[in-house]
Amino acid sequence: MTTATAPSPTSTAPTPHQVWKRARGLLIALLILVIAGVTFAAVRSGTNYGHLDPRSADAKGSRAAAELLKARGISVTVATTLDEATTAAGPDTTLLVTGPNLLTPTQQRRLHEATSASTGRTVLIAPGPAAASRLSPGVRTEPHRPVAPLPPSCAFPAARSAGTADMGGVRYTAPDSTATACYPSDGSPSLLILKHRGDGDTVLLGSPDFLRNERLDQQGNASLALQLLGARPHLVWYLPSLADPSATSDDGSPDNNDTDSDGNGGEASGEESDFLDLIPSGWLWGTLQLTLAAVLAAIWRGRRLGPLVVERLPVSIRASESAEGRAGLYRKANARERAAESLRAAARTRIARLAGVTAREAHTSDVLLPAVSARTTTTGDDLSTLLFGPAPADDAALVLLAEHLDALEREVRTS
């Protein structure tokens, strides 16, 4: 009698070779995404600067002018808050304000008090009517004119030495005859110098074009920039921003902890930085992109869902309630970037219709900005920041952005 041998069990688990063969495509794709994300983050980290920024080598930046000033022994310091700018004002300092129209009325009054009390030089780039009235009382603005090579037509030594320069833009009328007026366009100067007590003065420039990298080597732009900004041994390059804490405070005054007991001017001594503060922003964005790629890959490999079922709503919802509901969702999710883009997109659409720009080109900066600039006294840099700028840092800055957009739309509508 023979006994039958039981068959050996057969394993249905995949072998390592089969697992590798199935997953190698996804792993290679993930590896490519990791390399691309790290490369993109390394390239973009720390190089995203705006217009008239002395650290920017772009065509609209001002790095060339800053380097020429440094070569002549002028120290160039970048200030991004009002407290930094007012603290640095002094007799041996030239304070360059690139966007005075972005400052709130309270900020403008604080800046005027600080600069008028010093005996240094203050250079204002294209201030509009409201900003000019607060930063240089008595000065009146004239309508904007295109920037073109203009002769100095004045006795100011720096202008006469520079000769013809790319000037124009906003024009100014001095309150008295003691001011120096240069580079007239249609009879009104686009460079105005107001003397203060002692050796202090305020310089109003109708256009920033001669400071940009793309135009610095043309006409007498470089000579004019070096003589206006290099008259003192120190230059403070103030870049106003909607993210400045003083722009969103109730009364515009500095915080109570602006100066600590050691006189450090703000941050308490001995404060330690968090680990995340030491990581460049580009790496954080790279990590976010990799996370998004992983989620998309999981959705792609996951179970497919069936078709959507359309369901009729039992009631109709008013548009105002939908807008309020969406705003509440944005606020709950801290989606300031999406909310700011919605505000800017709607403002661009309405302003484009008023400025004679087609709906297709309403969101193209190269077409919209020149058309709007011709109907308002706001400069191109300020318009670019308002209509195409970065997202606000907090809710108060988002509200301030909405107010600026509303004011710009009213100005274009009544122009």
Backbone torsions as a table, in degrees:
resi	resn	phi	psi	omega
1	MET	NA	126.0	-178.1
2	THR	-103.7	143.6	-179.4
3	THR	-101.1	128.6	-179.5
4	ALA	-73.9	136.0	179.7
5	THR	-85.2	129.3	-178.9
6	ALA	-68.9	137.6	179.3
7	PRO	-67.0	143.1	179.4
8	SER	-71.2	139.4	-178.4
9	PRO	-63.8	142.1	178.9
10	THR	-100.3	125.7	-179.0
11	SER	-80.0	134.5	177.6
12	THR	-99.7	-0.1	179.3
13	ALA	-70.6	140.4	-179.8
14	PRO	-68.5	145.6	177.6
15	THR	-77.6	161.4	177.1
16	PRO	-55.4	-36.4	178.9
17	HIS	-64.3	-41.1	178.6
18	GLN	-66.3	-39.4	177.7
19	VAL	-62.1	-44.5	179.1
20	TRP	-63.8	-40.1	-179.1
21	LYS	-64.7	-34.7	-179.9
22	ARG	-77.2	-36.1	-171.6
23	ALA	-97.6	-6.7	-173.7
24	ARG	-66.1	-33.5	178.7
25	GLY	-63.9	-45.1	179.0
26	LEU	-66.1	-39.5	179.9
27	LEU	-66.2	-39.1	178.2
28	ILE	-65.6	-41.0	178.5
29	ALA	-63.5	-41.8	178.3
30	LEU	-64.7	-37.4	178.7
31	LEU	-64.7	-40.7	177.9
32	ILE	-64.2	-40.8	178.4
33	LEU	-64.5	-39.5	178.9
34	VAL	-63.2	-46.5	-179.9
35	ILE	-63.3	-43.4	-179.7
36	ALA	-64.9	-41.5	179.8
37	GLY	-65.4	-42.5	179.3
38	VAL	-65.5	-41.8	179.3
39	THR	-64.3	-44.5	179.9
40	PHE	-63.1	-42.4	-179.7
41	ALA	-66.0	-38.6	-179.7
42	ALA	-68.0	-35.1	-179.6
43	VAL	-73.3	-41.5	-175.5
44	ARG	-82.8	-17.5	-174.1
45	SER	-65.6	121.4	172.3
46	GLY	75.7	13.7	-177.1
47	THR	-121.6	8.3	-176.1
48	ASN	-95.7	94.2	-179.1
49	TYR	-116.0	159.2	-176.9
50	GLY	-95.2	-170.2	180.0
51	HIS	-68.3	146.9	178.9
52	LEU	59.8	19.2	177.1
53	ASP	-83.5	127.7	-178.8
54	PRO	-68.1	-7.7	177.1
55	ARG	-97.3	-5.0	-174.8
56	SER	-93.9	129.7	175.4
57	ALA	-96.2	7.1	177.4
58	ASP	-69.8	170.8	-178.2
59	ALA	-61.5	-34.9	-178.7
60	LYS	-90.1	-1.8	179.0
61	GLY	-81.8	-177.5	-176.9
62	SER	-133.3	30.3	-178.7
63	ARG	-66.5	-35.1	-178.8
64	ALA	-61.9	-44.6	178.8
65	ALA	-63.8	-40.9	179.9
66	ALA	-64.3	-39.6	179.9
67	GLU	-68.0	-37.6	177.3
68	LEU	-64.2	-38.9	178.0
69	LEU	-65.8	-41.3	178.7
70	LYS	-63.8	-36.7	179.4
71	ALA	-64.9	-24.8	178.6
72	ARG	-90.4	6.4	177.4
73	GLY	90.2	10.9	179.0
74	ILE	-89.6	127.4	176.4
75	SER	-81.0	129.7	-177.4
76	VAL	-113.5	120.4	179.8
77	THR	-120.6	132.9	179.2
78	VAL	-93.1	128.4	176.6
79	ALA	-118.3	133.5	-179.6
80	THR	-115.1	-4.0	177.7
81	THR	-127.3	158.6	179.9
82	LEU	-66.2	-35.7	179.8
83	ASP	-62.3	-41.4	178.7
84	GLU	-64.4	-40.2	-177.4
85	ALA	-68.8	-45.7	-177.8
86	THR	-69.7	-32.6	178.6
87	THR	-67.6	-35.0	-176.5
88	ALA	-80.3	-14.3	-177.8
89	ALA	-63.3	133.7	-179.2
90	GLY	-170.0	177.3	-176.0
91	PRO	-65.6	-27.6	-178.5
92	ASP	-100.1	19.1	-172.2
93	THR	-126.3	139.4	168.6
94	THR	-104.6	122.4	-179.7
95	LEU	-102.8	113.2	178.9
96	LEU	-100.0	118.7	-179.8
97	VAL	-105.6	106.9	-173.4
98	THR	-77.8	-27.3	-177.5
99	GLY	-137.4	67.7	-177.9
100	PRO	-64.0	-22.7	-179.9
101	ASN	-73.2	-16.8	178.2
102	LEU	-80.9	-12.4	-179.5
103	LEU	-78.5	145.9	175.5
104	THR	-73.9	162.2	178.1
105	PRO	-54.1	-40.2	179.2
106	THR	-66.1	-41.0	177.1
107	GLN	-62.8	-41.4	179.9
108	GLN	-63.3	-40.9	178.2
109	ARG	-66.0	-39.6	177.5
110	ARG	-63.5	-41.8	180.0
111	LEU	-65.5	-39.5	179.1
112	HIS	-65.5	-41.0	178.3
113	GLU	-62.2	-41.0	-178.0
114	ALA	-69.8	-41.2	-177.0
115	THR	-76.5	-35.9	179.1
116	SER	-69.9	-26.3	178.2
117	ALA	-77.6	-20.5	179.0
118	SER	-92.8	169.1	177.5
119	THR	-110.5	25.0	177.9
120	GLY	-90.8	-167.5	179.7
121	ARG	-110.1	137.4	175.9
122	THR	-119.4	125.6	-179.8
123	VAL	-113.5	119.3	-178.9
124	LEU	-107.9	127.1	-178.5
125	ILE	-94.1	110.1	172.1
126	ALA	49.8	52.8	175.1
127	PRO	-69.2	138.8	177.9
128	GLY	-79.6	-173.1	-176.9
129	PRO	-57.8	-47.4	-177.8
130	ALA	-66.8	-45.6	-179.5
131	ALA	-65.6	-39.7	-179.8
132	ALA	-65.8	-36.5	-178.5
133	SER	-67.9	-27.4	-178.8
134	ARG	-93.7	-36.6	-177.3
135	LEU	-85.0	-25.0	177.1
136	SER	-143.6	78.5	-174.8
137	PRO	-53.5	137.4	178.7
138	GLY	97.3	-19.5	-179.6
139	VAL	-78.0	134.3	177.7
140	ARG	-110.2	144.2	-179.4
141	THR	-100.1	150.4	176.9
142	GLU	-113.8	161.2	-178.3
143	PRO	-56.5	152.7	-177.1
144	HIS	-68.2	141.5	175.9
145	ARG	-126.9	150.7	-178.9
146	PRO	-60.1	148.2	177.6
147	VAL	-77.1	133.1	-178.7
148	ALA	-155.0	161.5	175.1
149	PRO	-63.2	122.2	-177.6
150	LEU	-127.7	143.7	174.1
151	PRO	-76.7	154.5	-176.4
152	PRO	-65.8	-43.5	179.2
153	SER	53.3	41.8	178.0
154	CYS	-156.1	173.1	-178.0
155	ALA	-98.5	7.3	-180.0
156	PHE	-65.2	122.9	-173.9
157	PRO	-57.5	-42.3	-178.5
158	ALA	-63.2	-42.1	-179.9
159	ALA	-68.9	-41.6	180.0
160	ARG	-65.8	-36.7	178.4
161	SER	-69.2	-37.5	-179.9
162	ALA	-74.5	-36.0	-179.0
163	GLY	78.2	-147.5	-178.1
164	THR	-62.5	135.5	-179.0
165	ALA	-143.6	161.6	178.6
166	ASP	-78.3	94.9	-178.3
167	MET	-126.9	-178.4	-175.3
168	GLY	128.0	-142.8	-180.0
169	GLY	75.2	-134.4	179.0
170	VAL	-72.5	138.9	179.3
171	ARG	-115.0	155.5	-171.4
172	TYR	-131.9	151.6	175.7
173	THR	-121.8	126.0	-175.6
174	ALA	-76.4	150.7	179.1
175	PRO	-73.4	-21.4	-179.5
176	ASP	-146.0	178.3	-175.4
177	SER	-85.3	-1.4	-179.1
178	THR	-80.8	-13.3	-179.3
179	ALA	-76.5	154.2	177.2
180	THR	-100.9	124.2	-177.0
181	ALA	-115.6	127.3	-177.5
182	CYS	-134.4	164.3	177.3
183	TYR	51.8	62.0	-179.8
184	PRO	-71.7	145.6	174.7
185	SER	-131.3	116.0	-175.4
186	ASP	57.2	36.3	173.9
187	GLY	92.9	-11.8	-178.6
188	SER	-117.5	137.5	-175.7
189	PRO	-74.4	148.0	173.6
190	SER	-104.8	3.0	171.9
191	LEU	-134.7	119.3	-176.2
192	LEU	-129.2	132.2	-178.6
193	ILE	-119.5	120.1	180.0
194	LEU	-108.0	124.6	179.7
195	LYS	-82.1	140.2	174.7
196	HIS	-107.6	-173.0	175.6
197	ARG	-68.1	146.0	-177.5
198	GLY	70.0	-136.2	-179.0
199	ASP	-98.9	6.1	-177.9
200	GLY	-75.9	151.5	176.2
201	ASP	-156.8	165.0	176.8
202	THR	-124.1	128.8	-178.6
203	VAL	-111.2	124.2	176.4
204	LEU	-106.5	123.3	179.8
205	LEU	-111.7	131.0	-177.4
206	GLY	-76.7	-17.8	-177.8
207	SER	-150.3	144.9	177.3
208	PRO	-94.0	4.9	-169.8
209	ASP	-59.8	-34.9	-176.0
210	PHE	-70.6	-12.2	178.6
211	LEU	-91.8	-9.3	-175.3
212	ARG	-79.8	152.7	-177.6
213	ASN	-58.5	-38.0	-174.8
214	GLU	-71.3	-17.6	-177.4
215	ARG	-120.4	0.2	-174.1
216	LEU	-64.8	-31.0	-177.8
217	ASP	-88.9	8.3	-179.2
218	GLN	-103.9	150.7	177.4
219	GLN	52.0	-139.1	175.8
220	GLY	-106.4	29.8	-174.6
221	ASN	-63.0	-45.9	-177.8
222	ALA	-63.2	-42.6	179.9
223	SER	-63.6	-42.4	-179.9
224	LEU	-65.3	-42.1	-179.6
225	ALA	-63.8	-44.0	-178.2
226	LEU	-66.0	-37.7	-177.5
227	GLN	-77.6	-35.1	178.7
228	LEU	-72.9	-42.5	-174.9
229	LEU	-92.5	-14.7	-178.0
230	GLY	-105.3	18.5	-179.4
231	ALA	-72.2	-22.2	177.2
232	ARG	-117.1	158.2	-178.2
233	PRO	-69.8	-17.8	-178.3
234	HIS	-123.6	138.3	177.3
235	LEU	-125.1	124.5	175.5
236	VAL	-106.0	116.0	-176.6
237	TRP	-96.5	98.5	-174.3
238	TYR	-90.9	121.2	178.4
239	LEU	-111.0	91.8	-179.6
240	PRO	-60.6	150.7	-178.2
241	SER	-148.9	150.7	175.5
242	LEU	-69.3	-14.6	178.9
243	ALA	-83.6	-1.4	178.6
244	ASP	-64.8	125.2	-179.4
245	PRO	-57.1	-32.3	-178.8
246	SER	-69.4	-16.5	179.5
247	ALA	-77.7	-21.5	-176.4
248	THR	-112.5	2.5	176.8
249	SER	-74.0	159.6	-173.9
250	ASP	-61.8	-45.7	-175.9
251	ASP	-111.9	6.5	178.9
252	GLY	73.6	0.0	-179.8
253	SER	-83.4	158.1	-179.7
254	PRO	-66.4	156.5	178.9
255	ASP	-64.0	159.3	-177.7
256	ASN	-65.9	-21.9	-178.6
257	ASN	-100.4	27.5	178.5
258	ASP	-61.8	-34.5	-178.9
259	THR	-127.9	119.3	179.7
260	ASP	-87.9	-174.2	-174.8
261	SER	-65.7	-23.1	179.5
262	ASP	-92.1	0.8	-179.7
263	GLY	73.0	27.6	-176.6
264	ASN	-79.9	-11.1	174.3
265	GLY	79.3	41.2	172.4
266	GLY	141.6	-87.4	-171.8
267	GLU	-69.0	132.6	-179.6
268	ALA	-62.7	141.3	-178.9
269	SER	-68.2	144.9	177.9
270	GLY	82.7	4.3	-180.0
271	GLU	-72.4	128.9	-177.9
272	GLU	-92.0	145.0	178.7
273	SER	-83.1	144.0	176.0
274	ASP	-73.0	158.0	-180.0
275	PHE	-61.9	-38.4	-179.5
276	LEU	-65.7	-26.3	178.2
277	ASP	-68.1	-21.2	-178.9
278	LEU	-86.1	-9.3	-178.8
279	ILE	-90.7	126.4	177.1
280	PRO	-59.1	148.8	-177.1
281	SER	-62.4	-30.0	179.9
282	GLY	-62.0	-37.0	178.8
283	TRP	-68.7	-35.3	177.0
284	LEU	-64.5	-42.0	177.0
285	TRP	-64.9	-37.3	177.4
286	GLY	-63.1	-40.9	177.1
287	THR	-63.8	-40.1	178.0
288	LEU	-63.1	-40.8	178.6
289	GLN	-64.4	-41.4	178.0
290	LEU	-64.1	-39.9	177.1
291	THR	-62.3	-43.8	178.0
292	LEU	-62.5	-40.5	178.6
293	ALA	-63.4	-39.3	178.6
294	ALA	-65.7	-40.0	178.1
295	VAL	-64.5	-43.5	178.4
296	LEU	-63.3	-38.7	177.4
297	ALA	-65.2	-38.4	177.8
298	ALA	-65.1	-39.3	177.7
299	ILE	-66.1	-38.8	-179.0
300	TRP	-64.8	-38.5	-178.4
301	ARG	-88.5	-8.2	-177.9
302	GLY	-79.7	-179.7	-179.1
303	ARG	-70.3	133.7	-179.9
304	ARG	-73.0	140.8	177.3
305	LEU	-91.0	158.2	179.1
306	GLY	-78.3	178.6	-179.7
307	PRO	-66.2	152.4	178.7
308	LEU	-69.8	143.4	177.7
309	VAL	-103.3	121.0	-179.8
310	VAL	-80.8	127.5	-179.1
311	GLU	-122.0	129.5	178.4
312	ARG	-73.3	132.8	179.3
313	LEU	-73.3	140.9	-179.6
314	PRO	-71.8	-23.6	-178.6
315	VAL	-134.6	162.3	175.3
316	SER	-96.1	139.1	-178.3
317	ILE	-107.5	130.6	179.1
318	ARG	-69.4	152.9	-178.0
319	ALA	-63.5	-36.5	-179.4
320	SER	-64.4	-38.5	178.3
321	GLU	-68.2	-36.7	177.1
322	SER	-64.3	-41.1	179.6
323	ALA	-64.5	-43.2	178.7
324	GLU	-64.8	-40.4	178.5
325	GLY	-64.1	-42.9	178.3
326	ARG	-65.4	-40.4	177.9
327	ALA	-61.3	-39.7	177.4
328	GLY	-63.7	-39.0	176.9
329	LEU	-65.1	-42.1	177.6
330	TYR	-59.1	-44.8	-178.1
331	ARG	-66.8	-39.4	180.0
332	LYS	-65.8	-35.4	-179.3
333	ALA	-89.2	0.5	-176.2
334	ASN	55.4	37.4	-178.1
335	ALA	-87.6	62.0	-179.1
336	ARG	-66.8	-32.7	-179.6
337	GLU	-64.6	-44.1	178.3
338	ARG	-66.4	-40.6	179.1
339	ALA	-65.4	-42.6	179.2
340	ALA	-64.3	-39.7	179.4
341	GLU	-67.2	-35.8	176.8
342	SER	-63.8	-44.0	178.2
343	LEU	-63.1	-44.1	-178.1
344	ARG	-67.7	-40.6	-179.4
345	ALA	-63.6	-43.0	178.7
346	ALA	-65.4	-40.9	178.7
347	ALA	-65.4	-41.1	178.8
348	ARG	-62.8	-38.9	-179.9
349	THR	-64.0	-44.6	-178.7
350	ARG	-71.3	-41.7	-178.6
351	ILE	-67.2	-36.8	179.3
352	ALA	-62.0	-39.0	178.9
353	ARG	-65.1	-35.5	178.1
354	LEU	-73.7	-31.1	-177.0
355	ALA	-90.4	2.2	178.0
356	GLY	80.8	24.5	178.5
357	VAL	-102.3	138.8	-178.8
358	THR	-67.1	157.9	-179.2
359	ALA	-64.0	-29.9	-179.8
360	ARG	-68.6	-33.7	-177.1
361	GLU	-100.1	9.5	-177.0
362	ALA	-66.7	-25.7	-177.8
363	HIS	-106.9	20.0	175.5
364	THR	-105.1	116.2	-173.6
365	SER	-64.2	-36.4	-177.5
366	ASP	-65.7	-23.0	-179.7
367	VAL	-99.0	-42.5	-174.5
368	LEU	-72.9	-44.1	-173.8
369	LEU	-61.4	-45.6	177.9
370	PRO	-62.2	-37.5	-179.3
371	ALA	-66.4	-40.3	-179.9
372	VAL	-74.1	-36.9	-179.6
373	SER	-61.5	-31.1	179.5
374	ALA	-72.2	-15.9	-177.3
375	ARG	-110.4	6.7	-178.3
376	THR	-146.9	163.2	179.2
377	THR	-88.7	-4.0	179.3
378	THR	-73.5	136.7	-176.8
379	THR	-74.6	166.3	-178.4
380	GLY	-62.5	-36.6	-179.6
381	ASP	-65.7	-43.0	179.2
382	ASP	-66.7	-39.8	177.4
383	LEU	-63.0	-41.9	179.8
384	SER	-63.2	-39.2	179.1
385	THR	-67.4	-40.1	-178.8
386	LEU	-70.7	-45.5	-171.5
387	LEU	-91.2	-24.8	-176.7
388	PHE	-135.2	19.5	-173.4
389	GLY	-80.7	-176.0	-179.8
390	PRO	-74.1	169.6	-179.9
391	ALA	-72.5	145.5	177.8
392	PRO	-63.9	155.8	-176.5
393	ALA	-81.4	-26.3	-178.8
394	ASP	-148.9	179.9	-176.6
395	ASP	-65.8	-37.5	-179.8
396	ALA	-64.1	-39.6	177.4
397	ALA	-67.0	-31.8	176.8
398	LEU	-66.7	-41.3	176.7
399	VAL	-64.1	-40.6	178.1
400	LEU	-64.0	-37.9	176.7
401	LEU	-62.5	-42.4	178.6
402	ALA	-62.0	-38.9	178.7
403	GLU	-65.8	-40.2	178.4
404	HIS	-64.9	-41.1	179.1
405	LEU	-65.0	-39.7	178.3
406	ASP	-64.6	-41.7	178.5
407	ALA	-65.0	-39.7	178.6
408	LEU	-64.7	-40.5	179.7
409	GLU	-65.9	-39.2	177.4
410	ARG	-64.2	-39.3	-179.1
411	GLU	-65.1	-42.0	178.8
412	VAL	-67.7	-36.6	-178.5
413	ARG	-68.0	-32.0	-177.2
414	THR	-96.8	-0.8	-178.4
415	SER	-78.9	NA	NA
